Amino acid sequence: MSENVTINNIIAQLKTLNLIQTAELVKEIEIVFNVDATTTIHQQPLAVAPAAAAVELIEEKTAFDVTLTEVPGDKKIPILKIVRSVTGLGLKESKDIVDNVPKLLKEGLTKEESEKIKKEIEDLGGKVTIK
């Protein structure tokens, strides 16, 4: 997901908060980032939290894309079978994926599903990336 989409989603969610929820959010941000929201720009700049603290606010990634990046020549048929079962595509479409790597296999999977596919393909000598 691009940064702009993520930021827009966060802003849209913030707009749905009522006054009490907004106050609680401000208090939590003050605690997590060790800043004082009552400080104005004219008095002094707000303290900038370390990048690691900012990462805590970002929701853990829950959707992963699996891309087939490498297929050894002698393992094309077994990997082709996995591609067919994972994608639900026919023989010709699956063969096109295996013959023209790197190719996206599946989008929006859970971490467990993507890791399972990766393990199956890598056990056969293929290579997969998960993003």
C-alpha angles and dihedrals in degrees: 000000000000121000093244092054091048092049091047090051091051092049091049090052092048090054089061094059120106122223095269093048090048091052090050090049092052091050091050092049089051090053098043097044097032093234135135111232091194091066110100127215090248093057098046139319117273114258113259114229121223116268090249091063091050090055090060090064093053111089115246112260111261103173122064134186120216119211124188105223106169137020122185111227094238093051100050096107097050091044090046088058091053091047090052093050094045098045101030089226126142126258096267095048092046091049090052089055094048092046095047108046138200091062133151110247104182138354133210099021126155118253091254094051093048093047090050092053091045092052093048093052096041091050085063094049099262125126128232135181124207120205 
